[in-house]
Amino acid sequence: RLYFGAYSEAKEKEFRVNAGQYKLLAFHGDETACGFDKPYFEAVEEFVVNGIDEEHPDGITTVEAIAKVANVRISVEFDETVSGSYYDYFLRLTNLDRLDENGKPDTCKQILRYKRGETRDAYMMPAEELQIQFMAQYEYGDESSWKYVTLGIVKAESNDHITIRVSVKDPRTGNLDVSIVTDDNIEEKVENVEILEE
């Protein structure tokens, strides 16, 4: 390790090193954070220092890297049909696959509750299996009237932006219309799920 410190102090810094292979790691935030307004940025750049040669007569190798959001950004959109159909509701996201090296649940297992009225983006660690559940209260003030349904399981990779849109297609029969979109900068995956109230 040649240097560990704040970018503001290192951005114009020069380090004298031997020729060889190196790795630049830059990050900002907490990679294990789960919640609102908690993006984690990371850049990893491998590079080679050749020393003095025809391409670098002064012996200086310049390294640049772009830090991107390295956790998963989640947006949830409840339309007016949801608020008109249930007294209270929320979406719960759980990473099911977080296990430690011994196969036991990892201390970084995360559960995120996206409550009614919330409009901010949330952030979680990447997960092979991110479970999405919708929970709703059918009768005002009756805690036993909470029901839930699992909407699906999606893969959430670093720098993905997952948007979940929930609406009630037919309030009289309680059909839920759910759209899950994953934007991973390569392709867009869309899942539509229709679920009966009962």
C-alpha positions as CSV (number, residue, x, y, z in Angstrom):
1,R,0.0,0.0,0.0
2,L,1.6,3.2,-1.2
3,Y,-1.1,5.7,0.0
4,F,-4.3,5.7,1.9
5,G,-6.1,9.0,2.4
6,A,-8.5,11.6,1.2
7,Y,-8.8,12.2,-2.6
8,S,-8.6,16.0,-2.1
9,E,-5.1,15.5,-0.7
10,A,-4.0,12.9,-3.2
11,K,-5.4,14.0,-6.6
12,E,-2.2,15.9,-7.7
13,K,0.2,13.7,-5.7
14,E,3.1,11.9,-7.2
15,F,4.5,8.7,-5.8
16,R,7.9,7.2,-6.6
17,V,7.4,3.4,-7.3
18,N,9.2,0.6,-8.9
19,A,8.0,-0.6,-12.4
20,G,5.3,-3.2,-12.1
21,Q,1.6,-3.8,-11.8
22,Y,-0.6,-1.8,-9.4
23,K,-4.2,-1.3,-8.5
24,L,-6.0,2.0,-7.7
25,L,-9.0,1.7,-5.4
26,A,-11.1,4.8,-4.7
27,F,-14.3,4.8,-2.7
28,H,-16.7,7.0,-0.9
29,G,-19.5,6.0,1.5
30,D,-20.3,2.8,3.3
31,E,-20.5,-0.3,1.1
32,T,-22.6,-2.2,3.7
33,A,-25.1,0.7,4.1
34,C,-28.8,0.0,3.7
35,G,-31.3,2.8,3.5
36,F,-32.2,6.1,1.9
37,D,-29.7,8.6,0.5
38,K,-26.7,6.2,1.1
39,P,-25.0,5.6,-2.2
40,Y,-21.6,3.9,-2.1
41,F,-19.2,4.9,-4.9
42,E,-16.2,2.8,-6.0
43,A,-13.5,2.8,-8.7
44,V,-11.0,0.0,-9.3
45,E,-8.3,0.6,-11.9
46,E,-5.4,-1.8,-12.6
47,F,-2.4,-0.2,-14.3
48,V,1.2,-0.8,-15.2
49,V,4.2,1.4,-14.4
50,N,6.8,1.0,-17.0
51,G,9.3,3.4,-15.7
52,I,11.4,5.5,-18.2
53,D,10.8,4.4,-21.8
54,E,10.1,6.0,-25.2
55,E,6.4,6.5,-24.3
56,H,7.2,7.9,-20.9
57,P,10.6,9.7,-21.2
58,D,10.0,11.5,-17.9
59,G,9.1,8.2,-16.2
60,I,5.6,9.4,-15.1
61,T,2.5,7.2,-15.4
62,T,-0.8,9.0,-15.0
63,V,-3.7,7.0,-13.6
64,E,-7.4,8.0,-13.9
65,A,-10.5,6.2,-12.7
66,I,-14.2,6.9,-12.6
67,A,-16.1,6.0,-9.4
68,K,-19.6,4.7,-10.0
69,V,-22.4,3.7,-7.6
70,A,-21.3,0.2,-6.5
71,N,-24.4,-0.7,-4.5
72,V,-27.9,-1.1,-5.8
73,R,-30.2,1.9,-6.2
74,I,-33.9,1.2,-5.7
75,S,-36.9,3.4,-6.6
76,V,-40.4,2.5,-5.7
77,E,-43.5,4.1,-7.2
78,F,-46.9,3.6,-5.6
79,D,-49.6,5.2,-7.7
80,E,-52.9,6.7,-6.4
81,T,-54.8,3.4,-6.9
82,V,-52.7,1.8,-4.1
83,S,-53.4,4.6,-1.6
84,G,-57.1,4.4,-2.5
85,S,-57.3,0.7,-1.9
86,Y,-55.4,0.1,1.4
87,Y,-55.2,1.9,4.7
88,D,-51.5,1.4,5.0
89,Y,-48.9,-0.4,3.0
90,F,-45.2,-0.8,2.4
91,L,-42.7,-2.7,0.2
92,R,-40.1,-4.9,1.9
93,L,-36.9,-5.9,0.2
94,T,-34.7,-8.6,1.6
95,N,-31.4,-10.0,0.3
96,L,-31.9,-13.8,0.8
97,D,-28.5,-15.0,-0.2
98,R,-26.1,-13.2,2.2
99,L,-24.2,-16.1,3.8
100,D,-20.8,-16.0,5.4
101,E,-17.9,-18.4,4.5
102,N,-19.4,-21.1,6.9
103,G,-22.8,-21.0,5.2
104,K,-24.4,-19.1,8.1
105,P,-26.5,-15.9,7.7
106,D,-24.2,-13.0,7.1
107,T,-24.2,-10.1,9.5
108,C,-24.7,-7.9,6.4
109,K,-28.1,-9.4,5.7
110,Q,-30.3,-6.4,4.8
111,I,-34.0,-5.7,5.0
112,L,-35.3,-2.4,3.6
113,R,-38.9,-1.1,4.2
114,Y,-40.1,1.3,1.6
115,K,-43.1,2.9,3.4
116,R,-46.2,4.7,2.0
117,G,-45.4,8.3,1.0
118,E,-41.6,7.7,0.7
119,T,-40.2,9.1,-2.5
120,R,-36.4,9.0,-2.0
121,D,-34.2,6.4,-3.6
122,A,-32.8,3.7,-1.4
123,Y,-29.6,1.8,-1.5
124,M,-28.6,-1.8,-0.6
125,M,-25.7,-4.2,-1.2
126,P,-25.8,-6.3,-4.4
127,A,-27.6,-9.6,-4.1
128,E,-28.0,-12.7,-6.2
129,E,-31.5,-13.0,-4.7
130,L,-33.3,-9.9,-3.7
131,Q,-36.8,-10.7,-2.5
132,I,-39.6,-8.1,-3.0
133,Q,-42.8,-8.3,-0.8
134,F,-45.8,-6.1,-0.7
135,M,-47.6,-5.7,2.6
136,A,-51.0,-4.0,3.0
137,Q,-53.5,-3.2,5.8
138,Y,-57.1,-3.9,4.7
139,E,-59.0,-2.6,7.7
140,Y,-58.3,0.7,9.4
141,G,-56.8,0.3,12.9
142,D,-57.0,-3.5,12.8
143,E,-53.4,-4.8,13.1
144,S,-54.5,-8.3,12.3
145,S,-55.7,-7.2,8.8
146,W,-52.2,-6.9,7.5
147,K,-51.6,-9.3,4.5
148,Y,-48.5,-9.8,2.4
149,V,-47.6,-11.3,-1.0
150,T,-44.1,-12.0,-2.5
151,L,-43.9,-10.2,-5.8
152,G,-40.8,-11.9,-6.9
153,I,-37.0,-12.4,-6.6
154,V,-34.6,-10.4,-8.8
155,K,-30.8,-10.4,-9.2
156,A,-29.4,-7.0,-8.1
157,E,-25.9,-6.3,-9.3
158,S,-23.5,-3.4,-8.5
159,N,-24.6,-0.2,-10.2
160,D,-28.1,-1.5,-11.0
161,H,-31.1,0.8,-10.7
162,I,-34.2,-1.2,-9.9
163,T,-37.5,0.6,-10.2
164,I,-40.6,-1.1,-8.8
165,R,-44.0,0.3,-9.8
166,V,-47.1,-0.9,-7.9
167,S,-50.7,-0.1,-8.9
168,V,-54.1,-1.7,-8.3
169,K,-55.7,-2.7,-11.6
170,D,-59.2,-3.3,-10.3
171,P,-59.9,-2.1,-6.7
172,R,-63.2,-4.1,-6.6
173,T,-61.4,-7.5,-7.0
174,G,-58.0,-6.4,-5.7
175,N,-55.8,-7.3,-8.6
176,L,-52.3,-5.9,-8.1
177,D,-50.2,-4.8,-11.1
178,V,-46.5,-4.8,-10.5
179,S,-43.8,-3.8,-12.8
180,I,-40.1,-4.4,-11.9
181,V,-37.5,-2.8,-14.1
182,T,-33.8,-3.3,-13.7
183,D,-31.5,-0.8,-15.4
184,D,-28.0,-2.2,-15.5
185,N,-26.7,0.1,-18.3
186,I,-26.6,-2.9,-20.7
187,E,-30.1,-4.2,-21.0
188,E,-33.5,-3.5,-19.5
189,K,-35.4,-6.3,-17.9
190,V,-39.1,-5.9,-17.3
191,E,-41.3,-8.2,-15.2
192,N,-45.1,-7.7,-15.0
193,V,-46.8,-9.7,-12.2
194,E,-50.6,-9.7,-11.6
195,I,-51.7,-10.9,-8.1
196,L,-55.2,-11.5,-6.8
197,E,-56.0,-9.8,-3.5
198,E,-56.8,-13.1,-1.8
